[in-house]
Amino acid sequence: MINEMKNTATHIVAANTSSAPADARPRFHTEAFETDGERVAASKLPKVQRQWMIDNLIVKYAVFNKGIDMLKTNHLPVEDGDHGRGTVGAMLGTSRTGKSAICRYYAAQFPATYDDEGEIFPVVHMTASVRMTQTEFAHELNRLTACRHGSIKGGVGAYVNSALLRLLTVRTQLLIIDDAQYLFYDRPDNGAGMFKLVKTIVDYNELAVMLVGEERIADYVHSIDAFENRSFNADVLQCLSASADDLLRFSKLLGSIDRRLPFANLSGLDDKYLAEHLYRYSKGQIGRVMNIIRPAAYLALNDGSSRILVEHLQKVVATRLKKGDDFDYFGYLRHAA
C-alpha cells in the first residue's frame, strides 16, 4: 500500500506541468499505472494534466529502443568516452514509424545548460521543411540554440555562416536533422546548396550529424563521396509486421499504452478484436496508432468516461477514412462510393 501511494504521488508530480518552472518540468510521460489505485488517482487529476500525459505518452518498446541505440551509437560511440566528431549517420524508415518521437526523447536527455564559458546545447534536434532554404536552415539553428538576435549584417551568406559556427560556440555534440530528405530531394537546386551546409558542419570535425527520414536519404549520401567517406552508417527502423510474433508484440505494445492512459479503468486496447483492427488501420506504424488513440482519449475525457470506449475509436476512425475505404474498423463500415 505504501509503495502504491509513492508511485501514485510520482505520477501526479510528473503530470503537474503548470506549477513547476519550465526547465524543471518533465518532457514525457513514461511510467505506467500498474494498480487500480494509481489509475483512479490519475483519473482525478485536472484535465489539463491528463491531456498532457496523453500528448506526451512514450512507451519504450523494441523499435523505440533500437532508434535510441542508433542515435547513441553516433553521438557517444564509446561508453564513458568522447562524443563523435565529423561523422554522418542515418536513422531511416517510412513515415509514422516513430522516428521523430525517438529524436525528441533522445534530445531531451541532453538539455541545454551553461558554465563559465557560456551556453551549452549538447544535442540539437531540428526538423527540415519542404524546400527549406539556407536562410531558413540557419534561422532554425539560431532558434534552437537561443540565438534570438542573429544579425543579418553582411548579407545572407554571413548570417548562414554565423549560424553554422554557433554550433561550435554552444559546444553541440550531435546535430539531428529530422525529415532530412527535404534537404536533398524535390528541390530546384537538386540539394546541392543544402548538401554544402551539412558538409560544412561535418567538416568542422567537432560534432556528429544524424540524418533522420526516408530511406532515399541513403541513396543521396552514397552518391556523394564527401558524405559516404565520413564514417557514414545507416540503419532502418522497421514497423511491426503482420507475423504472429510481431502481432503479439503489437498487442503487448497496446497494453503498455493502455497502462499509461490516465483513466480509472483500462480500455482493453490489447484485446484481440481491438488489436487486430488497430493493426489493420495502422499497418504497425506507431504514429498512426497514436493518431487514433489520442483523439479517442480526448473524447473519453470530454465524456467523463472511465476509459476509452469502442464508440470513441469509431468516431475518430470515421473522420479519417479515405475515399474508397470499405474495411469495417471497430464496427464502422463505409462502403466505397
Phi, psi and chi 1 to 4 in degrees:
 res  aa     phi    psi   chi1   chi2   chi3   chi4
   1 MET       -  -42.0 -177.1   66.4  176.9      -
   2 ILE   -63.1  -43.4  -66.5  175.9      -      -
   3 ASN   -62.2  -38.8  -72.3  -24.7      -      -
   4 GLU   -62.8  -41.2 -179.4  175.0  -44.6      -
   5 MET   -65.5  -39.4  -68.0  173.0   63.7      -
   6 LYS   -63.9  -44.6  -72.0 -179.3  178.4  178.4
   7 ASN   -63.4  -42.1  -69.7  -23.1      -      -
   8 THR   -62.2  -42.5  -58.6      -      -      -
   9 ALA   -61.7  -38.4      -      -      -      -
  10 THR   -61.8  -44.7  -61.4      -      -      -
  11 HIS   -60.9  -42.6  -70.4  -55.9      -      -
  12 ILE   -67.2  -42.0  -68.5  173.9      -      -
  13 VAL   -62.3  -42.7  169.9      -      -      -
  14 ALA   -62.9  -32.9      -      -      -      -
  15 ALA   -84.9  -12.5      -      -      -      -
  16 ASN   -81.4   75.3 -170.6    4.8      -      -
  17 THR   -83.8  -10.4   60.3      -      -      -
  18 SER   -86.3  -21.8   59.0      -      -      -
  19 SER  -101.7  -21.4   60.2      -      -      -
  20 ALA   -85.9  151.8      -      -      -      -
  21 PRO   -57.4  149.9  -21.1   32.2      -      -
  22 ALA   -55.9  -40.0      -      -      -      -
  23 ASP   -77.7   -9.1   57.6   -6.3      -      -
  24 ALA  -104.5   -5.4      -      -      -      -
  25 ARG   -75.8  145.3  -62.7  173.2 -170.9  168.9
  26 PRO   -65.7  151.5   24.9  -34.4      -      -
  27 ARG   -97.6  -22.5  -65.1  -76.3  -58.2  -83.4
  28 PHE  -142.0  156.0  -56.8   96.0      -      -
  29 HIS  -106.3  107.3  168.3   46.0      -      -
  30 THR  -117.2  -15.9   60.4      -      -      -
  31 GLU   -89.5  137.1  -61.1  -58.6  -44.0      -
  32 ALA   -83.3  152.6      -      -      -      -
  33 PHE   -92.5  106.7  -56.0  112.6      -      -
  34 GLU   -95.2  -10.6  -61.7  -68.4    4.9      -
  35 THR  -128.1  162.6   67.8      -      -      -
  36 ASP   -61.1  -38.1  -69.1  -19.1      -      -
  37 GLY   -62.9  -41.6      -      -      -      -
  38 GLU   -65.1  -40.3  -70.3  179.9   22.0      -
  39 ARG   -67.5  -41.6  -78.0 -172.1  -78.1  -85.8
  40 VAL   -63.3  -42.6  169.9      -      -      -
  41 ALA   -61.5  -42.2      -      -      -      -
  42 ALA   -64.0  -38.0      -      -      -      -
  43 SER   -67.8  -17.1   72.4      -      -      -
  44 LYS   -95.4   -1.7  -66.6  179.9  179.3  179.2
  45 LEU   -68.3  156.0  -68.8  169.9      -      -
  46 PRO   -56.2  148.3  -25.2   34.6      -      -
  47 LYS   -59.5  -33.9  -77.4 -172.9  176.8  179.8
  48 VAL   -64.1  -35.2   65.6      -      -      -
  49 GLN   -74.1  -38.5  -66.0  176.4   21.0      -
  50 ARG   -66.8  -38.0  -64.5  169.4   70.3 -167.7
  51 GLN   -63.6  -40.4 -178.5 -178.4   -1.4      -
  52 TRP   -59.2  -41.8  176.1   89.0      -      -
  53 MET   -64.4  -38.6  -62.2  173.3   92.1      -
  54 ILE   -67.6  -43.9  -66.3  165.0      -      -
  55 ASP   -66.7  -31.5  -71.7  -16.8      -      -
  56 ASN  -112.8   23.7  -64.5  -79.4      -      -
  57 LEU   -71.1  130.5 -170.1  153.6      -      -
  58 ILE  -131.1  131.3  -70.5  -74.2      -      -
  59 VAL  -117.0  125.8  175.0      -      -      -
  60 LYS   -88.5   76.6  -60.0  174.0 -175.3  176.9
  61 TYR   -95.2 -175.8   72.2  115.3      -      -
  62 ALA   -57.3  -47.5      -      -      -      -
  63 VAL   -64.8  -41.2  175.7      -      -      -
  64 PHE   -60.1  -48.0 -177.8   92.8      -      -
  65 ASN   -64.6  -35.2  -69.4  -25.6      -      -
  66 LYS   -63.9  -42.2  179.6  179.5  178.8 -179.8
  67 GLY   -63.0  -40.9      -      -      -      -
  68 ILE   -60.8  -42.2  -68.2  -66.9      -      -
  69 ASP   -63.2  -38.0  -73.9  -17.2      -      -
  70 MET   -59.9  -47.0  -70.3 -177.4 -162.7      -
  71 LEU   -65.0  -43.8  -65.9  171.2      -      -
  72 LYS   -64.2  -39.1 -176.2  177.0  179.9 -179.6
  73 THR   -60.9  -36.6  -62.8      -      -      -
  74 ASN   -81.8  -34.9  -78.2  -88.4      -      -
  75 HIS   -77.9  -50.9  176.3 -156.1      -      -
  76 LEU  -127.6   76.7  -57.9  168.7      -      -
  77 PRO   -66.8  -22.2   23.7  -33.8      -      -
  78 VAL  -121.5  123.2  177.1      -      -      -
  79 GLU   -60.5  129.5 -172.0  172.1   -9.7      -
  80 ASP    63.1   19.5  -61.8  -35.7      -      -
  81 GLY  -108.6 -156.8      -      -      -      -
  82 ASP   -89.4  164.6 -158.8   -1.4      -      -
  83 HIS   -79.6  162.5   62.6   85.8      -      -
  84 GLY   -66.6  150.5      -      -      -      -
  85 ARG  -138.6  130.3  -60.6  172.3 -174.1  -90.0
  86 GLY    67.4   25.3      -      -      -      -
  87 THR  -116.2  159.8   60.7      -      -      -
  88 VAL  -126.9  125.7 -179.3      -      -      -
  89 GLY  -123.0  170.8      -      -      -      -
  90 ALA  -145.9  134.6      -      -      -      -
  91 MET  -112.3  113.4  179.9  167.1   68.2      -
  92 LEU  -115.7  159.8  -50.5  174.6      -      -
  93 GLY   161.7  165.7      -      -      -      -
  94 THR   -69.9  165.7   58.6      -      -      -
  95 SER   -61.2  145.6  177.0      -      -      -
  96 ARG    73.0   21.4  -49.1  -50.7  -62.6  162.5
  97 THR   -87.0   -1.2   52.8      -      -      -
  98 GLY    97.6   11.9      -      -      -      -
  99 LYS   -62.0  -44.1  -61.4 -174.3  -60.4  -60.9
 100 SER   -65.2  -39.5  -66.7      -      -      -
 101 ALA   -63.0  -39.2      -      -      -      -
 102 ILE   -62.3  -45.1  -68.4  167.3      -      -
 103 CYS   -63.8  -43.9  -67.3      -      -      -
 104 ARG   -61.2  -43.3  -72.9 -166.3  -62.4  -88.8
 105 TYR   -65.1  -45.0 -177.0   85.6      -      -
 106 TYR   -62.9  -46.8 -172.6   84.6      -      -
 107 ALA   -61.4  -33.9      -      -      -      -
 108 ALA   -67.5  -18.9      -      -      -      -
 109 GLN   -75.8   -9.0  -50.5  -47.7  -57.9      -
 110 PHE  -129.0   68.4  -58.4   89.0      -      -
 111 PRO   -68.3  159.7   27.0  -35.4      -      -
 112 ALA   -64.4  145.4      -      -      -      -
 113 THR  -147.3 -167.8 -176.3      -      -      -
 114 TYR  -157.7  160.2   64.2   90.3      -      -
 115 ASP  -142.5 -163.4   60.8   14.7      -      -
 116 ASP   -64.0  -20.9  -67.8  -19.6      -      -
 117 GLU   -92.5   -5.5  -63.5 -179.9   19.7      -
 118 GLY   125.0 -162.1      -      -      -      -
 119 GLU   -74.1  151.0  -63.9  172.6  -58.1      -
 120 ILE  -131.2  125.1  -53.9  170.3      -      -
 121 PHE  -121.2   87.4  -72.7   81.1      -      -
 122 PRO   -61.0  -42.3  -18.9   31.4      -      -
 123 VAL  -127.7  123.7  175.9      -      -      -
 124 VAL  -111.7  122.2  174.4      -      -      -
 125 HIS  -112.0  108.8  171.4 -148.1      -      -
 126 MET  -115.1  157.6   69.6  175.3  -66.3      -
 127 THR  -119.5  123.5  -59.1      -      -      -
 128 ALA   -75.2  152.3      -      -      -      -
 129 SER  -117.2  165.0   57.5      -      -      -
 130 VAL   -58.8  126.4  178.1      -      -      -
 131 ARG    54.4   39.1  -64.8 -169.6  177.3 -176.1
 132 MET   -58.0  134.1 -172.1  178.2 -139.7      -
 133 THR   -90.0  168.0   65.6      -      -      -
 134 GLN   -62.4  -38.4  -67.4 -170.9   -1.5      -
 135 THR   -65.3  -42.0  -57.0      -      -      -
 136 GLU   -64.8  -38.8  -70.2  169.1  -21.4      -
 137 PHE   -59.5  -47.8 -174.4   95.7      -      -
 138 ALA   -64.3  -42.3      -      -      -      -
 139 HIS   -61.5  -39.8  178.2   71.5      -      -
 140 GLU   -66.5  -40.9 -170.1   65.9    1.5      -
 141 LEU   -60.6  -43.1  -73.0 -177.9      -      -
 142 ASN   -63.4  -42.6  -79.4  -25.1      -      -
 143 ARG   -62.1  -43.6 -175.9 -176.3   71.1   82.6
 144 LEU   -74.0  -17.8  -67.8  170.6      -      -
 145 THR  -110.8   22.0   58.3      -      -      -
 146 ALA    59.4   33.4      -      -      -      -
 147 CYS   -97.6   83.4 -176.6      -      -      -
 148 ARG   -78.7  -15.1  -59.3  173.3 -177.6   83.9
 149 HIS  -126.0   45.7  -54.0  -67.9      -      -
 150 GLY   -60.5  127.5      -      -      -      -
 151 SER   -84.1  139.2  174.3      -      -      -
 152 ILE   -98.7    9.9   58.8  172.8      -      -
 153 LYS   -62.4  129.4 -175.8  178.2  179.7  179.7
 154 GLY    99.8   -5.2      -      -      -      -
 155 GLY   100.0  177.0      -      -      -      -
 156 VAL   -62.5  -43.1  171.4      -      -      -
 157 GLY   -58.8  -42.9      -      -      -      -
 158 ALA   -67.1  -37.7      -      -      -      -
 159 TYR   -63.9  -44.2  174.4   76.0      -      -
 160 VAL   -64.8  -47.4  171.8      -      -      -
 161 ASN   -60.7  -38.5  -72.7  -25.1      -      -
 162 SER   -64.0  -39.2  177.0      -      -      -
 163 ALA   -66.5  -40.4      -      -      -      -
 164 LEU   -65.3  -43.0  -58.8 -173.9      -      -
 165 LEU   -67.5  -23.0  -73.5  168.5      -      -
 166 ARG   -62.2  -29.5 -179.7  158.3  173.9   77.7
 167 LEU   -57.9  -32.7  -67.4  171.8      -      -
 168 LEU   -76.6  -39.3  -54.2 -174.1      -      -
 169 THR   -60.5  -40.7  -59.0      -      -      -
 170 VAL   -94.0   11.4  -61.4      -      -      -
 171 ARG    55.4   47.2  -71.2  166.3  -81.4  177.4
 172 THR   -69.1  135.8  -61.8      -      -      -
 173 GLN  -100.1  -32.6  -58.4  171.6   -1.5      -
 174 LEU  -141.3  125.9  175.9   67.6      -      -
 175 LEU  -106.3  117.2  171.8   63.7      -      -
 176 ILE  -100.1  122.8  -57.3  170.8      -      -
 177 ILE  -110.5  103.6  -54.5  177.0      -      -
 178 ASP   -82.3  151.1 -150.1  -14.2      -      -
 179 ASP    54.2   40.7  -77.1  -23.2      -      -
 180 ALA   -64.6  -17.7      -      -      -      -
 181 GLN   -59.3  -26.1   67.0  -85.7    1.6      -
 182 TYR   -70.7  -15.1  -66.3  135.6      -      -
 183 LEU   -77.4  -26.4  -61.7 -176.6      -      -
 184 PHE  -118.3  -17.4  -48.9  124.0      -      -
 185 TYR  -122.5  158.5  -71.8   97.5      -      -
 186 ASP    56.7   44.3  -54.0  -41.9      -      -
 187 ARG  -129.4  150.4  -55.7  174.7   57.9   87.8
 188 PRO   -67.2  -23.8   22.5  -33.5      -      -
 189 ASP  -100.3   11.3   61.1   -4.7      -      -
 190 ASN    58.0   21.2  -64.3  -41.2      -      -
 191 GLY    82.8    1.0      -      -      -      -
 192 ALA   -60.9  -42.5      -      -      -      -
 193 GLY   -64.9  -41.8      -      -      -      -
 194 MET   -73.5  -34.3  -55.4  -49.5  -69.3      -
 195 PHE   -57.8  -40.3  157.3   71.7      -      -
 196 LYS   -61.0  -40.7  179.6  179.5  178.0 -179.9
 197 LEU   -64.6  -47.5  -64.8 -171.5      -      -
 198 VAL   -64.1  -41.2  177.9      -      -      -
 199 LYS   -62.6  -39.0 -177.1  178.2 -178.1  -59.3
 200 THR   -60.2  -43.4  -62.7      -      -      -
 201 ILE   -64.0  -44.4  -65.9  170.0      -      -
 202 VAL   -63.9  -39.3  174.3      -      -      -
 203 ASP   -69.2  -15.0  -74.9  -13.3      -      -
 204 TYR   -61.9  -26.4  -70.2  151.1      -      -
 205 ASN    59.3   34.6 -151.9   36.5      -      -
 206 GLU  -122.8  -11.3  -70.3  -66.5  -29.9      -
 207 LEU  -150.8  164.9   65.5  150.3      -      -
 208 ALA  -100.8  152.4      -      -      -      -
 209 VAL  -119.2  135.0  173.2      -      -      -
 210 MET  -120.7  118.9 -166.7   73.9  176.7      -
 211 LEU   -93.9  128.9  -55.3  175.3      -      -
 212 VAL  -125.3  130.7  177.9      -      -      -
 213 GLY   157.7 -147.2      -      -      -      -
 214 GLU   -72.0  157.8  -61.6  173.6    2.9      -
 215 GLU   -64.7  -21.8  -69.4 -173.2   50.5      -
 216 ARG   -67.2  -13.9   56.3  179.8  174.0  161.7
 217 ILE   -56.9  -40.6  -68.8  171.1      -      -
 218 ALA   -63.1  -36.1      -      -      -      -
 219 ASP   -61.8  -41.3  -63.5  -27.7      -      -
 220 TYR   -65.7  -46.0 -172.8   91.1      -      -
 221 VAL   -62.6  -43.6  172.7      -      -      -
 222 HIS   -67.2  -16.4  -73.8  -53.0      -      -
 223 SER   -85.7   -5.2   70.4      -      -      -
 224 ILE  -129.1  113.8  -59.5  176.4      -      -
 225 ASP   -58.5  -34.9  -70.2  -17.4      -      -
 226 ALA   -62.4  -26.4      -      -      -      -
 227 PHE   -88.0  -52.1  -95.0   10.5      -      -
 228 GLU   -59.9  -34.8 -172.8  175.0   24.4      -
 229 ASN   -79.8    0.3  -66.7  -22.8      -      -
 230 ARG   -94.8   50.1  -77.4  -68.0 -167.3  169.1
 231 SER    53.5   37.7  -63.6      -      -      -
 232 PHE   -62.7  132.2  177.9   69.2      -      -
 233 ASN  -139.6  143.8   61.5   96.1      -      -
 234 ALA  -143.6  147.6      -      -      -      -
 235 ASP  -143.0  158.1 -153.9  -14.4      -      -
 236 VAL  -113.3  130.7  179.1      -      -      -
 237 LEU   -84.8  119.5  -77.1 -174.5      -      -
 238 GLN   -98.8  137.2  -59.8  -74.1   -2.7      -
 239 CYS   -66.6  157.2  -62.1      -      -      -
 240 LEU   -63.0  133.7  -66.5  174.0      -      -
 241 SER   -86.1 -176.1   70.8      -      -      -
 242 ALA   -91.9   12.7      -      -      -      -
 243 SER   -67.6  160.5   69.4      -      -      -
 244 ALA   -59.5  -41.5      -      -      -      -
 245 ASP   -65.7  -43.6  -72.8  -16.1      -      -
 246 ASP   -70.4  -34.6  -90.2    4.3      -      -
 247 LEU   -64.0  -35.5  -73.2  176.1      -      -
 248 LEU   -66.3  -42.2  178.3   59.7      -      -
 249 ARG   -63.2  -39.1  -66.2 -173.7 -176.3   96.6
 250 PHE   -63.0  -43.4 -175.2   75.8      -      -
 251 SER   -62.8  -41.4  178.2      -      -      -
 252 LYS   -65.6  -36.6  -70.4 -178.8  176.9  179.3
 253 LEU   -62.5  -43.3  170.7   59.1      -      -
 254 LEU   -61.7  -38.9  -66.7  176.0      -      -
 255 GLY   -63.7  -38.0      -      -      -      -
 256 SER   -66.6  -39.4  -65.3      -      -      -
 257 ILE   -62.7  -46.0  -67.8  170.1      -      -
 258 ASP   -56.3  -41.6 -158.0   -3.9      -      -
 259 ARG   -72.6   -7.8  -70.3 -166.5  -63.0  -83.3
 260 ARG  -104.1   -5.8  -73.1  159.4  174.8   77.4
 261 LEU   -76.7  135.7  -66.7  172.2      -      -
 262 PRO   -83.4   61.9   31.8  -36.0      -      -
 263 PHE  -122.0  156.0  -66.4  102.2      -      -
 264 ALA   -65.4  -31.0      -      -      -      -
 265 ASN  -124.6  153.6  -62.8  -48.1      -      -
 266 LEU   -68.5  147.5  -68.1  171.4      -      -
 267 SER   -91.0   -5.9  -58.3      -      -      -
 268 GLY    69.3   33.5      -      -      -      -
 269 LEU   -64.6  -23.4  -61.7  178.3      -      -
 270 ASP   -88.0    5.1   56.6   -9.4      -      -
 271 ASP   -57.2  141.7  172.8   80.6      -      -
 272 LYS   -55.1  -41.4 -177.6  177.8  179.6 -178.6
 273 TYR   -65.3  -50.8  170.5   82.3      -      -
 274 LEU   -66.4  -41.5  -69.0 -178.0      -      -
 275 ALA   -61.2  -41.2      -      -      -      -
 276 GLU   -61.8  -44.2  175.7 -172.0  -14.2      -
 277 HIS   -70.9  -38.5  -77.0 -105.8      -      -
 278 LEU   -65.7  -35.6  -78.8  167.3      -      -
 279 TYR   -67.7  -45.8 -177.8   83.8      -      -
 280 ARG   -61.3  -37.1  -69.5 -161.3 -177.8 -170.0
 281 TYR   -71.2  -44.2  179.0   85.0      -      -
 282 SER   -89.7  -17.5   69.0      -      -      -
 283 LYS    56.7   29.7  -60.4  179.0  176.8   61.5
 284 GLY    83.3    5.0      -      -      -      -
 285 GLN   -87.6  117.1  -62.6  172.3  -27.4      -
 286 ILE   -61.6  -32.9 -174.3   61.3      -      -
 287 GLY   -62.2  -41.6      -      -      -      -
 288 ARG   -70.0  -32.8  -76.1  174.9   60.3   83.6
 289 VAL   -61.0  -49.3  170.9      -      -      -
 290 MET   -69.0  -24.7  -64.1  -50.4  -63.0      -
 291 ASN   -65.2  -18.6  -76.8  -10.7      -      -
 292 ILE   -98.1  -45.3  -63.8  -60.2      -      -
 293 ILE   -67.1  -41.5  -68.0  177.0      -      -
 294 ARG   -61.5  -54.8  -77.8 -163.4 -177.9   98.8
 295 PRO   -65.2  -29.9   17.9  -29.3      -      -
 296 ALA   -65.6  -37.3      -      -      -      -
 297 ALA   -66.6  -36.1      -      -      -      -
 298 TYR   -61.8  -43.0  -60.1  155.2      -      -
 299 LEU   -60.6  -40.5  -67.8  176.6      -      -
 300 ALA   -64.7  -39.9      -      -      -      -
 301 LEU   -60.8  -46.0  -74.7  179.2      -      -
 302 ASN   -65.9  -33.0  -69.3  -24.9      -      -
 303 ASP   -79.7  -12.2  -71.6   -9.3      -      -
 304 GLY    72.5   23.2      -      -      -      -
 305 SER   -74.8  153.4  175.2      -      -      -
 306 SER   -83.8   -3.0   66.8      -      -      -
 307 ARG  -168.8  171.6   61.7 -171.9  176.6   90.7
 308 ILE   -75.8  129.8  -63.8  174.1      -      -
 309 LEU  -101.3  161.4  -57.1  174.0      -      -
 310 VAL   -57.1  -35.9  172.6      -      -      -
 311 GLU   -61.7  -35.4  -71.4   79.2    2.2      -
 312 HIS   -66.7  -42.9  -62.9  135.9      -      -
 313 LEU   -62.9  -40.8  -65.0  169.3      -      -
 314 GLN   -59.6  -45.9  -71.8  173.9  -28.8      -
 315 LYS   -63.1  -40.1  -71.9 -179.8 -180.0  179.1
 316 VAL   -67.2  -47.9  172.2      -      -      -
 317 VAL   -63.2  -35.7  170.0      -      -      -
 318 ALA   -59.2  -27.7      -      -      -      -
 319 THR   -92.8    1.7   63.3      -      -      -
 320 ARG  -122.6    3.0  -73.4  160.7  171.9   75.8
 321 LEU   -74.7  143.6  -68.0  175.7      -      -
 322 LYS   -87.3  158.0  -59.5 -172.5  -63.8  -65.3
 323 LYS   -59.2  129.3 -177.1  177.0 -179.3  179.9
 324 GLY    99.1  -14.5      -      -      -      -
 325 ASP   -63.8  132.7  -76.1  -14.1      -      -
 326 ASP  -134.5   16.2   60.1   -0.9      -      -
 327 PHE   -80.4  140.7 -175.6   75.0      -      -
 328 ASP   -84.2   83.6 -173.8    5.9      -      -
 329 TYR   -81.0  119.4  -66.0  107.1      -      -
 330 PHE    53.6   35.7  -47.1  111.3      -      -
 331 GLY    83.8    4.3      -      -      -      -
 332 TYR  -103.1  125.7  178.6   85.2      -      -
 333 LEU  -123.2  124.4 -178.9   65.4      -      -
 334 ARG  -123.0  112.0 -171.9 -179.2   77.7  172.1
 335 HIS   -77.3  151.6  -68.1  -72.3      -      -
 336 ALA   -61.7  142.3      -      -      -      -
 337 ALA   -67.0      -      -      -      -      -
